[in-house]
Amino acid sequence: MTKHKPAMTRREFIAWGARFLLLGGLASLVTRHGSERRKTQDVCTDPKGYCRTCSALDYCGHPTARSFKAAVKREESRS
């Protein structure tokens, strides 16, 4: 009879599973953090600088755009 060692013990399997779970969580956090930073960049695309008609207003981080979005929010809360 030949004795062979099992490919992976239960304890090793759980340890590897935990490592992959932590690695996946870390990758998720890095991806989310990167997309948040990209989301609020200065991306002014309107040549005249009008925020109301700009297509990039939702994710623009330009100070003028942030001020405009805050003013719009205040106006909506008053109504």
Order of alpha helices (4+ residues) and beta strands (2+ residues): alpha-alpha
